[in-house]
Amino acid sequence: MPSNVNLMLKVVDAKPVDVQKALESAGIKVRSIIEVFKEESAAEQQPQ
């Protein structure tokens, strides 16, 4: 019996559509992807 599961995933340099395609190609049905928070990595931040 299938069940609905909510997961949180943190990725680096990936767009939601890319994550969805990767999961679906692995046979995982995706109901929705919501971007909750976005931050710059330490390498991307410019010194002031």
N, C-alpha and C positions, 0 to 999 in steps of 0.2 A: 504494500500500500504506500503510495507516494506521500510525502509530508512536505510542508512548507517550512523552510529554514531561513532565518535572517542571519547574514554574516557581515562582518566588517572587514574590509580588505584595504591595506595600504600599499600603494604602488609608487614607483618612481618613473617619471617621464612616460606616462601612458594616458590615453584618452579613454573616457568611459566606453565609447564604441569599440575600441580595440580590446578592452577587457571583456566586453560582452562577446565579441567574435571568438576570442580565445577560449572562453568557457563553453560556448556553444559547440565549437569544434571538438572539444573534449567530451561532448555528450551531456553537458550540464545545461538544463533549461533555465534561462534567466527571465525572471518576471519583471524586474526593474533594477536600474542602477541610479543612485542619487549621489551627487557630489556634495559631501557634508562640509569639508574643510580643505583649503588649499594653502600651502605655505611654500616659500622658497627654501631650497636646501642651503646649507652653509656655503657650499661651493659657488652657488649662484649669487649670493649676496655680495654687493660691492662694498669695499671698505670706504669709509667717509673721512 
